[in-house]
């Protein structure tokens, strides 16, 4: 099943008419290489293809950072595509040489981890690149070929099996389970262990399982450290590495310094619910599990983030809670405007928290449920 990515036409236009390099971040197996190949096929550029996972004769020339060797490498090509660039030492400096000395050469770079790549390219390539993130398939992308009814029909599958591109070509439950379990065991920790210099992968796996059981809840680093029998600083570092590997993300508590607002502990979500379910080994459908509401919340937040980022709408995201227990699942701040969202996996409409509207006059509140979720994402 072919799914057109929302960013495709934009990227094609950038490559045709732009004069900067293009860097695409995202998890492994999320479709970065497929997307770039589609870009290249549409532009018809003669392209030098390099893969950081597969060393070749090109490696020495690129990492030497010698202009004469790099010139020999790229001569005769219209574009260079470097896949999994985070695995190439000091790739940022090599890219700087290419972009500065070959202005007509189109440069596309992908990376499955920002652990190493972002730090290597951020300073040397300031002003020379556009950076984007590619997520698992979004509902907006599916909406290009699916009706609203079809999206509603299959939303439970998305909550259980997630939205990695390959999952859509798997027909049976068993095939989907095997794919996600293999994806988790083969790719999830690959860059994390290498670039994060993690010596005890078991602790990372145990931490992810604990986080998977706590999606939508505030997470105590101290309690996690106690459960794992490691230091709190190690837990904090592992969570940061998991974020940079595009496995999880955090929501901070929103506050304008009101005394009763809770902000000390973050909430943690997964970029893909299928990965989350694979980590805990639970692929039951929603009528046979007690975390349907949490999966729904995780799904809606990630889909909202995809929508806003792909439309280049820049937002900050939070949750909100008072010591009294009053809370709102999701706060979105855009250009100073606040909107609170409460999620229900039913047709129930939730009334706004009076304490929220009182504390933040002029803000909005929206209840998102199974009847209006498509408008939200």
VOBA-1610 file (N, C-alpha, C; in pm, whole numbers, padded with zeros to 5 digits, always signed):
BEGIN
Unk+00084-00119+00000Unk+00000+00000+00000Unk+00089+00125+00000Unk+00072+00207-00103Unk+00153+00328-00116Unk+00086+00443-00043Unk+00161+00506+00045Unk+00111+00620+00121Unk+00199+00740+00090Unk+00141+00842+00032Unk+00218+00962+00000Unk+00243+01044+00126Unk+00369+01080+00147Unk+00403+01158+00265Unk+00372+01305+00241Unk+00321+01370+00343Unk+00280+01510+00332Unk+00396+01600+00291Unk+00515+01569+00339Unk+00631+01654+00313Unk+00690+01635+00174Unk+00644+01537+00099Unk+00708+01502-00028Unk+00716+01621-00125Unk+00603+01682-00156Unk+00603+01791-00254Unk+00686+01910-00205Unk+00681+01935-00076Unk+00760+02044-00021Unk+00908+02017-00038Unk+00950+01894-00010Unk+01090+01858-00024Unk+01135+01864-00170Unk+01050+01817-00260Unk+01083+01822-00403Unk+01107+01967-00446Unk+01022+02057-00401Unk+01039+02198-00435Unk+01166+02256-00376Unk+01198+02216-00251Unk+01321+02264-00188Unk+01444+02217-00264Unk+01444+02092-00305Unk+01559+02038-00377Unk+01573+02102-00515Unk+01462+02126-00580Unk+01467+02186-00714Unk+01512+02332-00710Unk+01460+02406-00613Unk+01478+02552-00617Unk+01557+02610-00500Unk+01580+02531-00396Unk+01652+02582-00280Unk+01802+02574-00299Unk+01874+02640-00210Unk+02020+02638-00216Unk+02082+02594-00084Unk+02002+02524-00004Unk+02052+02472+00122Unk+02040+02320+00125Unk+02118+02259+00215Unk+02108+02116+00233Unk+01981+02080+00308Unk+01938+01956+00292Unk+01816+01908+00356Unk+01852+01793+00450Unk+01818+01807+00578Unk+01845+01703+00678Unk+01711+01652+00731Unk+01692+01520+00722Unk+01567+01458+00768Unk+01598+01363+00882Unk+01547+01397+01001Unk+01563+01311+01117Unk+01441+01220+01131Unk+01458+01111+01201Unk+01345+01025+01232Unk+01391+00887+01270Unk+01305+00809+01335Unk+01345+00673+01376Unk+01381+00586+01257Unk+01456+00482+01281Unk+01480+00382+01178Unk+01347+00319+01137Unk+01338+00282+01010Unk+01222+00214+00952Unk+01098+00304+00942Unk+01117+00436+00958Unk+01001+00524+00952Unk+00972+00572+00810Unk+01062+00539+00716Unk+01037+00573+00576Unk+01123+00683+00521Unk+01232+00718+00587Unk+01317+00829+00540Unk+01381+00797+00405Unk+01438+00677+00392Unk+01504+00640+00267Unk+01404+00632+00153Unk+01288+00574+00180Unk+01184+00565+00077Unk+01141+00704+00032Unk+01126+00795+00127Unk+01087+00932+00094Unk+01192+00999+00008Unk+01319+00987+00045Unk+01426+01051-00032Unk+01434+00991-00172Unk+01420+00861-00184Unk+01423+00799-00316Unk+01310+00850-00404Unk+01194+00875-00345Unk+01082+00932-00419Unk+01113+01075-00462Unk+01176+01152-00373Unk+01218+01288-00408Unk+01312+01285-00528Unk+01410+01197-00522Unk+01510+01190-00628Unk+01450+01143-00760Unk+01355+01051-00753Unk+01292+01003-00876Unk+01210+01113-00942Unk+01152+01200-00861Unk+01072+01309-00917Unk+01157+01423-00972Unk+01275+01438-00917Unk+01362+01547-00965Unk+01451+01503-01080Unk+01475+01371-01091Unk+01558+01320-01200Unk+01705+01355-01188Unk+01750+01383-01068Unk+01890+01421-01048Unk+01981+01298-01047Unk+02095+01311-01109Unk+02196+01205-01101Unk+02257+01212-00961Unk+02239+01106-00883Unk+02267+01114-00740Unk+02371+01014-00694Unk+02463+01062-00613Unk+02560+00977-00545Unk+02495+00928-00416Unk+02480+00797-00401Unk+02413+00739-00285Unk+02517+00683-00188Unk+02517+00731-00065Unk+02610+00686+00037Unk+02531+00643+00160Unk+02570+00533+00221Unk+02499+00480+00337Unk+02596+00464+00453Unk+02569+00537+00561Unk+02658+00532+00676Unk+02667+00395+00742Unk+02569+00309+00714Unk+02571+00173+00769Unk+02660+00080+00687Unk+02700+00124+00568Unk+02775+00038+00476Unk+02898+00112+00424Unk+03010+00087+00484Unk+03132+00154+00439Unk+03171+00106+00299Unk+03221+00202+00220Unk+03268+00169+00087Unk+03393+00249+00055Unk+03432+00248-00071Unk+03553+00321-00111Unk+03538+00471-00091Unk+03414+00516-00082Unk+03386+00659-00065Unk+03420+00710+00075Unk+03423+00619+00172Unk+03432+00656+00313Unk+03556+00741+00341Unk+03670+00694+00293Unk+03795+00764+00321Unk+03794+00905+00264Unk+03742+00920+00144Unk+03738+01053+00081Unk+03651+01149+00162Unk+03536+01099+00208Unk+03444+01187+00278Unk+03496+01227+00415Unk+03551+01131+00489Unk+03596+01162+00625Unk+03733+01230+00626Unk+03804+01230+00513Unk+03934+01297+00507Unk+03919+01448+00517Unk+03804+01497+00470Unk+03774+01641+00464Unk+03877+01717+00379Unk+03937+01646+00285Unk+04028+01708+00189Unk+03949+01743+00065Unk+03953+01870+00028Unk+03870+01919-00082Unk+03897+01843-00211Unk+04023+01812-00240Unk+04057+01744-00365Unk+03993+01605-00371Unk+03994+01533-00258Unk+03936+01399-00256Unk+03783+01405-00264Unk+03725+01502-00194Unk+03579+01516-00198Unk+03534+01556-00337Unk+03615+01640-00405Unk+03581+01681-00542Unk+03577+01561-00635Unk+03675+01472-00619Unk+03675+01350-00701Unk+03552+01265-00673Unk+03511+01262-00548Unk+03398+01181-00507Unk+03267+01230-00566Unk+03243+01362-00566Unk+03111+01415-00604Unk+03105+01462-00748Unk+03220+01468-00815Unk+03220+01518-00953Unk+03131+01433-01043Unk+03053+01501-01127Unk+02964+01432-01221Unk+02825+01406-01168Unk+02802+01443-01043Unk+02671+01420-00983Unk+02596+01552-00963Unk+02463+01542-00968Unk+02378+01657-00940Unk+02343+01667-00792Unk+02346+01551-00724Unk+02304+01547-00585Unk+02382+01438-00512Unk+02391+01452-00381Unk+02447+01348-00296Unk+02347+01320-00185Unk+02318+01192-00165Unk+02226+01149-00061Unk+02303+01062+00037Unk+02313+01110+00163Unk+02385+01037+00267Unk+02284+00983+00368Unk+02264+00853+00367Unk+02168+00787+00456Unk+02238+00743+00585Unk+02167+00752+00698Unk+02221+00717+00829Unk+02355+00789+00853Unk+02351+00919+00836Unk+02473+01000+00841Unk+02533+01009+00981Unk+02455+00977+01083Unk+02508+00987+01220Unk+02623+00890+01244Unk+02640+00792+01156Unk+02744+00692+01174Unk+02878+00734+01111Unk+02880+00848+01044Unk+03001+00895+00978Unk+03071+00998+01067Unk+03196+00975+01104Unk+03266+01067+01195Unk+03273+01210+01141Unk+03243+01305+01228Unk+03252+01449+01195Unk+03185+01481+01062Unk+03067+01424+01042Unk+02997+01443+00915Unk+02962+01591+00891Unk+02942+01666+00997Unk+02908+01808+00981Unk+03016+01886+00909Unk+03142+01860+00942Unk+03252+01930+00877Unk+03263+01890+00731Unk+03241+01762+00701Unk+03244+01716+00561Unk+03132+01781+00481Unk+03014+01791+00540Unk+02902+01853+00471Unk+02926+02003+00449Unk+02989+02066+00544Unk+03021+02208+00529Unk+03111+02231+00409Unk+03210+02145+00392Unk+03300+02156+00277Unk+03223+02140+00147Unk+03132+02042+00144Unk+03054+02017+00022Unk+02963+02136-00008Unk+02890+02183+00091Unk+02795+02292+00069Unk+02865+02423+00033Unk+02984+02446+00090Unk+03055+02571+00063Unk+03124+02570-00073Unk+03167+02454-00117Unk+03250+02448-00238Unk+03177+02397-00362Unk+03059+02339-00342Unk+02983+02288-00456Unk+02839+02339-00446Unk+02819+02469-00468Unk+02689+02532-00444Unk+02577+02477-00532Unk+02610+02417-00645Unk+02507+02364-00733Unk+02471+02218-00700Unk+02545+02158-00610Unk+02520+02019-00572Unk+02411+02014-00466Unk+02308+01936-00492Unk+02200+01918-00395Unk+02242+01815-00291Unk+02221+01846-00163Unk+02265+01758-00056Unk+02146+01720+00031Unk+02125+01588+00046Unk+02019+01537+00132Unk+02081+01440+00232Unk+02047+01458+00358Unk+02106+01377+00465Unk+01992+01324+00552Unk+02000+01196+00590Unk+01904+01142+00686Unk+01978+01088+00807Unk+01908+01088+00920Unk+01967+01035+01043Unk+01859+00975+01130Unk+01884+00858+01182Unk+01785+00791+01268Unk+01805+00824+01414Unk+01902+00908+01443Unk+01924+00948+01581Unk+01985+01087+01582Unk+01935+01171+01671Unk+01996+01303+01686Unk+02101+01301+01796Unk+02130+01182+01849Unk+02232+01170+01953Unk+02364+01228+01908Unk+02407+01186+01792Unk+02538+01226+01742Unk+02527+01325+01627Unk+02430+01305+01541Unk+02421+01385+01419Unk+02393+01532+01448Unk+02295+01560+01534Unk+02258+01699+01559Unk+02375+01780+01612Unk+02451+01722+01704Unk+02564+01794+01761Unk+02675+01815+01658Unk+02685+01723+01564Unk+02792+01733+01464Unk+02761+01832+01353Unk+02633+01857+01328Unk+02601+01944+01215Unk+02548+02080+01256Unk+02503+02094+01383Unk+02436+02217+01421Unk+02526+02339+01408Unk+02649+02328+01457Unk+02738+02445+01453Unk+02801+02467+01316Unk+02865+02365+01254Unk+02929+02390+01125Unk+02831+02422+01012Unk+02705+02382+01027Unk+02610+02399+00916Unk+02504+02505+00944Unk+02527+02589+01043Unk+02431+02695+01073Unk+02407+02780+00949Unk+02278+02792+00911Unk+02242+02872+00796Unk+02259+02801+00663Unk+02307+02677+00666Unk+02331+02605+00540Unk+02234+02491+00516Unk+02151+02459+00614Unk+02061+02344+00602Unk+01921+02378+00652Unk+01825+02299+00602Unk+01692+02293+00659Unk+01679+02157+00726Unk+01629+02156+00849Unk+01613+02030+00922Unk+01465+02001+00945Unk+01428+01874+00926Unk+01290+01831+00946Unk+01288+01696+01016Unk+01174+01667+01078Unk+01155+01535+01139Unk+01047+01460+01062Unk+01072+01332+01039Unk+00973+01246+00978Unk+00924+01148+01083Unk+00793+01142+01099Unk+00731+01055+01197Unk+00675+00929+01130Unk+00630+00832+01209Unk+00547+00726+01150Unk+00429+00788+01076Unk+00364+00708+00993Unk+00256+00758+00908Unk+00152+00833+00992Unk+00113+00950+00943Unk+00015+01031+01015Unk-00126+01007+00962Unk-00224+01041+01043Unk-00363+01032+00997Unk-00389+01130+00883Unk-00318+01242+00884Unk-00331+01336+00773Unk-00284+01275+00642Unk-00181+01193+00647Unk-00133+01126+00526Unk-00230+01017+00481Unk-00286+00945+00577Unk-00386+00843+00543Unk-00512+00906+00485Unk-00545+01027+00532Unk-00666+01095+00486Unk-00661+01130+00338Unk-00543+01127+00279Unk-00531+01156+00136Unk-00595+01047+00051Unk-00601+00925+00104Unk-00656+00812+00028Unk-00765+00737+00103Unk-00796+00777+00226Unk-00898+00709+00306Unk-01010+00806+00341Unk-01131+00754+00346Unk-01244+00836+00387Unk-01244+00852+00539Unk-01325+00945+00586Unk-01339+00966+00730Unk-01390+00839+00797Unk-01482+00772+00733Unk-01535+00646+00788Unk-01426+00541+00800Unk-01340+00532+00699Unk-01231+00434+00703Unk-01132+00466+00815Unk-01104+00593+00835Unk-01014+00631+00945Unk-01073+00591+01079Unk-01204+00612+01095Unk-01270+00572+01219Unk-01266+00421+01237Unk-01287+00349+01128Unk-01291+00203+01135Unk-01158+00145+01179Unk-01048+00208+01134Unk-00916+00151+01158Unk-00840+00217+01273Unk-00903+00310+01343Unk-00829+00382+01447Unk-00786+00288+01560Unk-00866+00186+01590Unk-00827+00093+01694Unk-00699+00018+01656Unk-00685-00015+01527Unk-00563-00079+01480Unk-00441+00011+01501Unk-00461+00139+01482Unk-00350+00233+01500Unk-00310+00238+01648Unk-00406+00235+01737Unk-00375+00238+01880Unk-00300+00112+01923Unk-00335-00001+01863Unk-00274-00128+01904Unk-00143-00155+01829Unk-00142-00133+01698Unk-00026-00171+01616Unk+00056-00053+01566Unk+00013+00068+01595Unk+00091+00185+01556Unk+00084+00216+01408Unk+00179+00299+01364Unk+00169+00354+01228Unk+00301+00352+01152Unk+00392+00261+01188Unk+00512+00248+01106Unk+00472+00204+00965Unk+00537+00256+00863Unk+00494+00227+00725Unk+00476+00079+00694Unk+00567-00004+00741Unk+00563-00146+00709Unk+00440-00214+00768Unk+00386-00161+00876Unk+00273-00225+00943Unk+00151-00229+00852Unk+00142-00135+00758Unk+00025-00128+00670Unk+00026-00238+00564Unk+00141-00299+00540Unk+00149-00408+00444Unk+00134-00545+00511Unk+00125-00547+00643Unk+00106-00671+00717Unk-00044-00694+00737Unk-00091-00810+00695Unk-00236-00834+00694Unk-00286-00890+00826Unk-00222-00994+00875Unk-00273-01061+00994Unk-00215-01007+01123Unk-00283-01038+01233Unk-00238-00995+01364Unk-00100-01052+01395Unk-00079-01180+01365Unk+00048-01243+01396Unk+00163-01177+01321Unk+00142-01145+01193Unk+00247-01079+01114Unk+00280-00942+01171Unk+00180-00870+01216Unk+00203-00738+01273Unk+00278-00747+01406Unk+00239-00844+01486Unk+00307-00863+01614Unk+00454-00897+01593Unk+00481-00989+01501Unk+00619-01031+01475Unk+00702-00916+01421Unk+00641-00835+01334Unk+00714-00720+01278Unk+00753-00623+01389Unk+00659-00589+01475Unk+00686-00491+01581Unk+00785-00545+01683Unk+00775-00672+01715Unk+00870-00731+01808Unk+01010-00732+01750Unk+01020-00761+01619Unk+01151-00759+01552Unk+01205-00617+01543Unk+01119-00524+01509Unk+01159-00383+01500Unk+01213-00334+01634Unk+01144-00371+01740Unk+01185-00328+01874Unk+01318-00388+01914Unk+01335-00519+01890Unk+01457-00586+01934Unk+01576-00556+01845Unk+01552-00528+01714Unk+01661-00510+01619Unk+01707-00365+01607Unk+01613-00272+01602Unk+01647-00134+01568Unk+01636-00034+01682Unk+01551-00063+01779Unk+01517+00039+01878Unk+01638+00089+01955Unk+01730-00002+01986Unk+01843+00034+02072Unk+01974+00053+01994Unk+01970+00036+01861Unk+02093+00031+01783Unk+02180+00155+01800Unk+02126+00270+01767Unk+02203+00394+01779Unk+02220+00435+01924Unk+02119+00404+02004Unk+02124+00440+02146Unk+02245+00377+02214Unk+02265+00249+02191Unk+02374+00178+02257Unk+02509+00222+02203Unk+02515+00252+02073Unk+02642+00290+02012Unk+02683+00432+02049Unk+02594+00527+02026Unk+02631+00666+02045Unk+02610+00714+02188Unk+02522+00646+02261Unk+02500+00682+02399Unk+02598+00616+02494Unk+02679+00524+02439Unk+02778+00454+02520Unk+02713+00386+02639Unk+02604+00317+02611Unk+02532+00244+02716Unk+02591+00104+02727Unk+02636+00069+02845Unk+02701-00060+02864Unk+02604-00167+02915Unk+02493-00124+02971Unk+02398-00220+03025Unk+02263-00202+02956Unk+02245-00270+02844Unk+02122-00253+02767Unk+02000-00304+02842Unk+02020-00397+02936Unk+01908-00451+03013Unk+01838-00341+03092Unk+01915-00249+03148Unk+01856-00139+03225Unk+01772-00049+03136Unk+01818-00023+03013Unk+01741+00058+02919Unk+01609-00012+02888Unk+01614-00141+02863Unk+01492-00217+02832Unk+01396-00216+02950Unk+01450-00234+03069Unk+01366-00232+03189Unk+01304-00093+03210Unk+01384+00010+03185Unk+01333+00147+03198Unk+01220+00172+03099Unk+01240+00131+02975Unk+01135+00151+02874Unk+01007+00080+02912Unk+01019-00038+02969Unk+00899-00112+03009Unk+00827-00037+03121Unk+00901+00015+03216Unk+00839+00094+03323Unk+00770+00218+03267Unk+00835+00286+03174Unk+00776+00405+03113Unk+00653+00369+03031Unk+00658+00253+02964Unk+00545+00211+02882Unk+00420+00188+02967Unk+00438+00139+03088Unk+00325+00117+03177Unk+00273+00247+03238Unk+00352+00354+03226Unk+00314+00481+03290Unk+00279+00591+03192Unk+00250+00557+03065Unk+00216+00663+02970Unk+00094+00740+03022Unk+00102+00871+03007Unk-00007+00956+03053Unk-00004+00988+03200Unk+00089+00928+03274Unk+00103+00958+03416Unk+00230+01038+03440Unk+00232+01114+03549Unk+00354+01183+03586Unk+00457+01081+03635Unk+00580+01099+03591Unk+00684+01000+03616Unk+00785+01056+03716Unk+00813+00978+03818Unk+00913+01015+03919Unk+01046+00950+03885Unk+01146+01030+03859Unk+01279+00976+03830Unk+01336+00904+03951Unk+01304+00954+04069Unk+01354+00890+04191Unk+01296+00749+04206Unk+01166+00735+04179Unk+01104+00603+04189Unk+01156+00508+04082Unk+01178+00560+03962Unk+01235+00477+03855Unk+01374+00429+03893Unk+01454+00520+03947Unk+01590+00484+03987Unk+01588+00376+04096Unk+01495+00390+04189Unk+01484+00292+04297Unk+01443+00155+04241Unk+01349+00154+04148Unk+01303+00028+04090Unk+01412-00040+04009Unk+01494+00039+03940Unk+01598-00015+03852Unk+01730-00037+03924Unk+01739+00016+04047Unk+01861+00006+04126Unk+01980+00072+04055Unk+01953+00190+04000Unk+02057+00272+03941Unk+02038+00414+03993Unk+02131+00502+03962Unk+02122+00638+04014Unk+02015+00718+03940Unk+01964+00820+04007Unk+01866+00909+03945Unk+01926+00979+03823Unk+02052+01017+03831Unk+02117+01084+03718Unk+02127+00990+03598Unk+02145+00860+03622Unk+02150+00764+03511Unk+02013+00752+03445Unk+01907+00750+03525Unk+01772+00745+03470Unk+01746+00868+03383Unk+01785+00985+03435Unk+01766+01109+03360Unk+01840+01106+03228Unk+01962+01055+03232Unk+02043+01047+03109Unk+01982+00948+03010Unk+01937+00834+03058Unk+01877+00734+02970Unk+01751+00789+02902Unk+01670+00861+02978Unk+01549+00919+02920Unk+01584+01021+02813Unk+01687+01101+02838Unk+01731+01198+02738Unk+01777+01127+02611Unk+01850+01018+02627Unk+01898+00942+02510Unk+01781+00879+02435Unk+01683+00831+02506Unk+01565+00773+02441Unk+01487+00878+02364Unk+01485+01000+02415Unk+01422+01110+02342Unk+01497+01139+02213Unk+01629+01144+02222Unk+01710+01177+02104Unk+01711+01064+02002Unk+01671+00946+02044Unk+01658+00834+01952Unk+01516+00821+01899Unk+01431+00918+01928Unk+01293+00923+01876Unk+01209+00804+01922Unk+01231+00761+02046Unk+01149+00655+02102Unk+01038+00715+02188Unk+01074+00811+02272Unk+00979+00874+02363Unk+00992+01025+02355Unk+00895+01094+02414Unk+00906+01240+02433Unk+00837+01277+02563Unk+00873+01393+02615Unk+00821+01439+02743Unk+00726+01558+02726Unk+00629+01563+02815Unk+00548+01684+02832Unk+00577+01739+02971Unk+00608+01868+02978Unk+00630+01934+03106Unk+00498+01991+03158Unk+00489+02008+03287Unk+00373+02071+03346Unk+00371+02220+03314Unk+00255+02269+03274Unk+00242+02412+03240Unk+00222+02493+03366Unk+00291+02606+03371Unk+00276+02692+03488Unk+00313+02836+03456Unk+00240+02925+03516Unk+00279+03067+03516Unk+00305+03109+03661Unk+00364+03012+03733Unk+00406+03034+03872Unk+00289+03049+03969Unk+00177+02986+03936Unk+00071+02979+04036Unk+00112+02878+04143Unk+00088+02908+04265Unk+00143+02829+04376Unk+00094+02684+04373Unk-00027+02661+04324Unk-00085+02526+04332Unk-00059+02441+04207Unk+00013+02493+04112Unk+00036+02416+03989Unk+00149+02315+04008Unk+00129+02195+03953Unk+00224+02086+03967Unk+00315+02081+03844Unk+00445+02093+03865Unk+00538+02098+03751Unk+00664+02015+03770Unk+00681+01954+03885Unk+00810+01889+03913Unk+00832+01761+03832Unk+00725+01689+03800Unk+00738+01563+03728Unk+00677+01574+03589Unk+00744+01517+03491Unk+00696+01519+03353Unk+00607+01398+03324Unk+00534+01409+03216Unk+00465+01293+03158Unk+00546+01247+03036Unk+00549+01117+03015Unk+00628+01061+02904Unk+00537+00979+02813Unk+00552+01002+02684Unk+00473+00932+02582Unk+00567+00870+02479Unk+00511+00780+02399Unk+00586+00714+02292Unk+00548+00774+02157Unk+00646+00785+02069Unk+00617+00836+01935Unk+00527+00742+01857Unk+00524+00613+01895Unk+00440+00517+01825Unk+00381+00419+01927Unk+00249+00405+01925Unk+00184+00317+02022Unk+00213+00169+01994Unk+00240+00134+01869Unk+00274-00004+01838Unk+00405-00045+01905Unk+00503+00046+01902Unk+00630+00022+01970Unk+00607+00009+02120Unk+00525+00096+02173Unk+00494+00089+02317Unk+00434-00045+02353Unk+00338-00092+02274Unk+00273-00219+02304Unk+00366-00338+02287Unk+00460-00326+02192Unk+00559-00432+02173Unk+00650-00443+02294Unk+00684-00330+02353Unk+00773-00329+02469Unk+00711-00403+02588Unk+00580-00389+02606Unk+00515-00458+02718Unk+00452-00590+02674Unk+00460-00622+02544Unk+00409-00749+02494Unk+00258-00762+02502Unk+00186-00652+02478Unk+00040-00653+02486Unk-00019-00598+02356Unk-00074-00689+02275Unk-00139-00649+02150Unk-00289-00678+02154Unk-00345-00687+02273Unk-00489-00708+02284Unk-00564-00589+02228Unk-00684-00615+02178Unk-00768-00505+02133Unk-00829-00434+02255Unk-00889-00319+02231Unk-00918-00226+02339Unk-01022-00277+02439Unk-01112-00365+02395Unk-01213-00414+02489Unk-01156-00518+02585Unk-01029-00549+02567Unk-00966-00650+02652Unk-00838-00596+02715Unk-00837-00467+02747Unk-00722-00408+02813Unk-00767-00288+02895Unk-00687-00252+02994Unk-00727-00144+03086Unk-00656-00012+03059Unk-00584-00005+02946Unk-00510+00119+02916Unk-00559+00186+02788Unk-00682+00158+02748Unk-00735+00215+02624Unk-00732+00367+02626Unk-00772+00425+02741Unk-00772+00571+02751Unk-00634+00631+02738Unk-00533+00564+02795Unk-00395+00612+02786Unk-00342+00600+02644Unk-00375+00490+02575Unk-00334+00475+02436Unk-00398+00582+02348Unk-00524+00609+02373Unk-00597+00712+02299Unk-00530+00849+02319Unk-00497+00879+02441Unk-00429+01006+02473Unk-00294+01014+02403Unk-00215+00908+02410Unk-00083+00905+02345Unk-00098+00923+02195Unk-00192+00851+02136Unk-00217+00857+01992Unk-00254+00999+01948Unk-00348+01061+02018Unk-00395+01194+01978Unk-00284+01298+01991Unk-00204+01289+02095Unk-00097+01387+02114Unk+00008+01374+02003Unk+00048+01252+01971Unk+00149+01236+01866Unk+00093+01277+01730Unk-00033+01245+01705Unk-00091+01285+01576Unk-00105+01436+01565Unk-00135+01501+01676Unk-00142+01647+01676Unk-00004+01708+01648Unk+00099+01650+01708Unk+00234+01698+01686Unk+00274+01681+01539Unk+00237+01568+01479Unk+00266+01547+01336Unk+00198+01654+01252Unk+00070+01674+01280Unk-00006+01773+01203Unk+00057+01912+01213Unk+00087+01955+01332Unk+00138+02090+01352Unk+00277+02106+01292Unk+00363+02005+01307Unk+00497+02018+01252Unk+00496+02014+01100Unk+00417+01925+01042Unk+00412+01915+00896Unk+00352+02041+00832Unk+00264+02109+00906Unk+00206+02234+00854Unk+00288+02355+00893Unk+00404+02330+00958Unk+00494+02435+01005Unk+00423+02534+01098Unk+00340+02477+01185Unk+00277+02553+01292Unk+00357+02525+01418Unk+00422+02627+01470Unk+00516+02606+01580Unk+00447+02626+01714Unk+00447+02520+01793Unk+00374+02519+01920Unk+00463+02468+02032Unk+00422+02500+02153Unk+00479+02438+02273Unk+00370+02353+02337Unk+00409+02239+02393Unk+00312+02144+02445Unk+00337+02115+02593Unk+00227+02103+02668Unk+00236+02078+02811Unk+00115+01996+02856Unk+00115+01958+02983Unk-00007+01917+03051Unk-00028+02017+03166Unk-00142+02012+03231Unk-00170+02107+03340Unk-00236+02034+03455Unk-00186+02062+03574Unk-00244+01998+03692Unk-00224+02085+03815Unk-00327+02083+03903Unk-00319+02152+04031Unk-00302+02050+04143Unk-00252+02095+04255Unk-00237+02006+04370Unk-00373+01955+04417Unk-00480+02024+04384Unk-00616+01981+04420Unk-00661+01861+04339Unk-00589+01831+04229Unk-00626+01720+04142Unk-00687+01764+04012Unk-00728+01889+03999Unk-00779+01940+03872Unk-00670+01932+03767Unk-00704+01883+03647Unk-00602+01869+03544Unk-00661+01874+03405Unk-00574+01902+03310Unk-00608+01900+03168Unk-00500+01819+03097Unk-00542+01727+03010Unk-00449+01633+02947Unk-00340+01701+02867Unk-00377+01804+02790Unk-00285+01855+02689Unk-00307+02005+02672Unk-00198+02080+02684Unk-00203+02225+02664Unk-00117+02259+02543Unk-00173+02338+02453Unk-00099+02380+02334Unk-00088+02533+02336Unk+00034+02582+02328Unk+00058+02726+02327Unk+00113+02766+02192Unk+00042+02854+02123Unk+00083+02900+01991Unk+00075+03051+01986Unk+00190+03115+01969Unk+00196+03262+01961Unk+00125+03327+02079Unk+00145+03270+02197Unk+00087+03329+02317Unk-00056+03288+02346Unk-00117+03213+02254Unk-00255+03167+02273Unk-00255+03028+02336Unk-00335+03009+02440Unk-00342+02881+02512Unk-00473+02809+02481Unk-00460+02680+02450Unk-00577+02595+02432Unk-00556+02468+02513Unk-00655+02434+02597Unk-00649+02311+02674Unk-00736+02205+02610Unk-00686+02081+02604Unk-00760+01970+02544Unk-00774+01856+02644Unk-00892+01802+02653Unk-00917+01684+02735Unk-00963+01572+02643Unk-00906+01452+02661Unk-00930+01340+02570Unk-01014+01232+02637Unk-01116+01183+02565Unk-01199+01073+02613Unk-01222+00974+02499Unk-01195+00846+02530Unk-01218+00742+02429Unk-01364+00695+02440Unk-01453+00787+02408Unk-01597+00764+02411Unk-01658+00885+02341Unk-01787+00900+02351Unk-01851+01019+02293Unk-01879+01124+02400Unk-01821+01105+02517Unk-01844+01196+02629Unk-01781+01333+02602Unk-01854+01437+02637Unk-01804+01574+02626Unk-01770+01623+02767Unk-01646+01668+02784Unk-01597+01710+02915Unk-01609+01862+02927Unk-01658+01906+03039Unk-01667+02051+03063Unk-01531+02106+03104Unk-01503+02231+03071Unk-01373+02289+03108Unk-01358+02304+03259Unk-01235+02293+03304Unk-01205+02316+03444Unk-01219+02465+03476Unk-01305+02495+03572Unk-01327+02636+03608Unk-01197+02700+03655Unk-01114+02622+03724Unk-00988+02677+03775Unk-00893+02713+03661Unk-00901+02642+03550Unk-00818+02674+03434Unk-00863+02805+03370Unk-00993+02816+03347Unk-01046+02936+03283Unk-01028+03060+03371Unk-01033+03039+03501Unk-01012+03151+03593Unk-00866+03195+03594Unk-00776+03096+03598Unk-00633+03127+03605Unk-00582+03185+03474Unk-00640+03141+03362Unk-00589+03184+03231Unk-00704+03239+03147Unk-00745+03358+03186Unk-00853+03425+03114Unk-00813+03444+02968Unk-00906+03415+02879Unk-00877+03429+02736Unk-00832+03300+02671Unk-00803+03200+02752Unk-00765+03069+02696Unk-00890+02995+02650Unk-00869+02889+02575Unk-00980+02807+02526Unk-00969+02667+02583Unk-01080+02595+02575Unk-01083+02455+02618Unk-01166+02376+02518Unk-01114+02258+02478Unk-01184+02174+02381Unk-01183+02030+02430Unk-01298+01965+02426Unk-01309+01825+02461Unk-01299+01742+02334Unk-01202+01650+02330Unk-01179+01566+02211Unk-01224+01424+02243Unk-01313+01371+02159Unk-01364+01236+02180Unk-01373+01162+02046Unk-01440+01048+02044Unk-01446+00966+01923Unk-01529+01029+01813Unk-01603+01135+01846Unk-01687+01200+01745Unk-01613+01313+01672Unk-01518+01378+01740Unk-01456+01495+01677Unk-01303+01485+01665Unk-01245+01368+01689Unk-01099+01354+01694Unk-01032+01388+01560Unk-01101+01361+01449Unk-01037+01386+01320Unk-01016+01534+01294Unk-01103+01618+01349Unk-01084+01762+01336Unk-00958+01807+01409Unk-00926+01739+01517Unk-00811+01775+01600Unk-00680+01739+01534Unk-00677+01627+01463Unk-00549+01578+01412Unk-00542+01574+01260
//
